[in-house]
Amino acid sequence: MAVDITIDNVTSNVQVVNKVVTGDGTFDKLMGSVNAQIDNQFNLGRIKGTDYATVYLGAMQTVISQSMQFEIQEKQTEAQIADMLITTALKIKSVPGSTQAELLAAITEIINNISTV
């Protein structure tokens, strides 16, 4: 099962506005939260001096790794759902007397149940 992930899934539309970096990718969103947390701890005096760089680098490495893992897992889940839908459709179609309308209704029900989870 091939997983198609592009750099845009991880980081895209990166902008700096008022010295705040934002973006639309998974990494960008997670780093926005991490940056706010690190800044808060720095401002409270819990992170000082060179510890800031150490904490920031460690956080960035973890966020990059977790962003990629999130994207891979999301794509794998989508592929598994598609595979289950195809398998279900083939099983329903193999039932004697089943119609395309029944097949479509069954698949629609499955999709609706997945969407509500």
GUSEBA-433681 format. One record per residue (C-alpha): residue number from 1; z, x, y. Coordinates in nm, 4 decimals. Last residue first. Layout:
! GUSEBA-433681
NODE   num         pz         px         py
NODE   NUM          Z          X          Y
...
***
This chain:
! GUSEBA-433681
NODE   num         pz         px         py
NODE   117     1.4726    -1.6583     0.8349
NODE   116     1.2818    -1.9351     1.0172
NODE   115     0.9485    -1.7554     1.0116
NODE   114     0.9658    -1.6952     0.6361
NODE   113     1.0157    -2.0668     0.5692
NODE   112     0.7234    -2.1539     0.7966
NODE   111     0.5020    -1.9023     0.6175
NODE   110     0.5950    -2.0454     0.2771
NODE   109     0.5306    -2.4003     0.3959
NODE   108     0.1922    -2.2986     0.5358
NODE   107     0.1032    -2.1371     0.2030
NODE   106     0.1918    -2.4556     0.0147
NODE   105     0.0025    -2.6780     0.2595
NODE   104    -0.3055    -2.4545     0.2410
NODE   103    -0.3055    -2.4671    -0.1385
NODE   102    -0.2550    -2.8416    -0.1389
NODE   101    -0.5443    -2.8820     0.1062
NODE   100    -0.7606    -2.6476    -0.1012
NODE    99    -0.7031    -2.8726    -0.3991
NODE    98    -0.5043    -2.8284    -0.7173
NODE    97    -0.6470    -3.0153    -1.0175
NODE    96    -0.5561    -2.7530    -1.2768
NODE    95    -0.3024    -2.5014    -1.1444
NODE    94    -0.4892    -2.1716    -1.0958
NODE    93    -0.5108    -2.2286    -0.7201
NODE    92    -0.1332    -2.2488    -0.6980
NODE    91    -0.0930    -1.9165    -0.8775
NODE    90    -0.3650    -1.7532    -0.6655
NODE    89    -0.2048    -1.8797    -0.3452
NODE    88     0.1349    -1.7524    -0.4558
NODE    87    -0.0039    -1.4066    -0.5272
NODE    86    -0.1861    -1.4017    -0.1940
NODE    85     0.1256    -1.5116    -0.0072
NODE    84     0.3400    -1.2569    -0.1907
NODE    83     0.0947    -0.9792    -0.1000
NODE    82     0.0980    -1.0835     0.2659
NODE    81     0.4785    -1.0805     0.2612
NODE    80     0.4797    -0.7342     0.1031
NODE    79     0.2346    -0.6051     0.3654
NODE    78     0.4494    -0.7409     0.6507
NODE    77     0.7579    -0.5832     0.4936
NODE    76     0.5814    -0.2486     0.4635
NODE    75     0.4750    -0.2680     0.8283
NODE    74     0.8314    -0.3414     0.9423
NODE    73     0.9768    -0.0672     0.7222
NODE    72     0.7337     0.1925     0.8571
NODE    71     0.8004     0.0880     1.2174
NODE    70     1.1783     0.0984     1.1687
NODE    69     1.1605     0.4377     0.9978
NODE    68     0.9526     0.5781     1.2843
NODE    67     1.1988     0.4473     1.5418
NODE    66     1.4922     0.5748     1.3342
NODE    65     1.3551     0.9289     1.3310
NODE    64     1.2751     0.9316     1.7013
NODE    63     1.6139     0.7744     1.7789
NODE    62     1.7984     1.0368     1.5744
NODE    61     1.6234     1.3264     1.7422
NODE    60     1.6831     1.1726     2.0872
NODE    59     2.0521     1.1161     2.0149
NODE    58     2.1006     1.4733     1.9010
NODE    57     1.9186     1.6059     2.2076
NODE    56     2.1228     1.3855     2.4413
NODE    55     2.4566     1.4767     2.2822
NODE    54     2.3813     1.8479     2.3002
NODE    53     2.2492     1.8233     2.6555
NODE    52     2.5573     1.6288     2.7689
NODE    51     2.7895     1.8700     2.5876
NODE    50     2.6654     2.1360     2.8289
NODE    49     2.8837     1.9955     3.1031
NODE    48     3.1026     1.6983     3.0146
NODE    47     3.0878     1.3880     2.7958
NODE    46     3.3976     1.1646     2.8105
NODE    45     3.4116     1.1795     3.1907
NODE    44     3.3583     0.8061     3.2375
NODE    43     3.0276     0.8821     3.4103
NODE    42     2.9178     1.0880     3.1106
NODE    41     3.0111     0.8086     2.8698
NODE    40     2.8155     0.5580     3.0791
NODE    39     2.5176     0.7910     3.1031
NODE    38     2.5186     0.8331     2.7248
NODE    37     2.5279     0.4562     2.6696
NODE    36     2.2538     0.3857     2.9250
NODE    35     2.0369     0.6605     2.7783
NODE    34     2.0883     0.5217     2.4278
NODE    33     1.9788     0.1744     2.5370
NODE    32     1.6649     0.2976     2.7077
NODE    31     1.6089     0.5344     2.4154
NODE    30     1.5963     0.2358     2.1784
NODE    29     1.3376     0.0579     2.3899
NODE    28     1.1187     0.3638     2.4336
NODE    27     1.1378     0.4585     2.0649
NODE    26     1.0327     0.1089     1.9590
NODE    25     0.7406     0.1137     2.2004
NODE    24     0.7123    -0.0803     2.5265
NODE    23     0.8234     0.1782     2.7793
NODE    22     1.0850     0.2580     3.0403
NODE    21     1.2129     0.5771     3.2028
NODE    20     1.4566     0.5259     3.4901
NODE    19     1.4345     0.7577     3.7934
NODE    18     1.3683     0.4615     4.0254
NODE    17     1.0695     0.3669     3.8101
NODE    16     0.9398     0.6079     3.5482
NODE    15     0.6757     0.4557     3.3243
NODE    14     0.5861     0.4699     2.9562
NODE    13     0.3282     0.2107     2.8579
NODE    12     0.3571     0.3130     2.4933
NODE    11     0.5903     0.4790     2.2417
NODE    10     0.6533     0.4075     1.8739
NODE     9     0.4030     0.1325     1.8012
NODE     8     0.1616     0.2940     2.0473
NODE     7     0.1725     0.6142     1.8380
NODE     6    -0.0068     0.4236     1.5658
NODE     5     0.1238     0.2878     1.2377
NODE     4    -0.0966     0.1580     0.9561
NODE     3     0.0927     0.1445     0.6253
NODE     2    -0.1228     0.1696     0.3170
NODE     1     0.0000     0.0000     0.0000
***
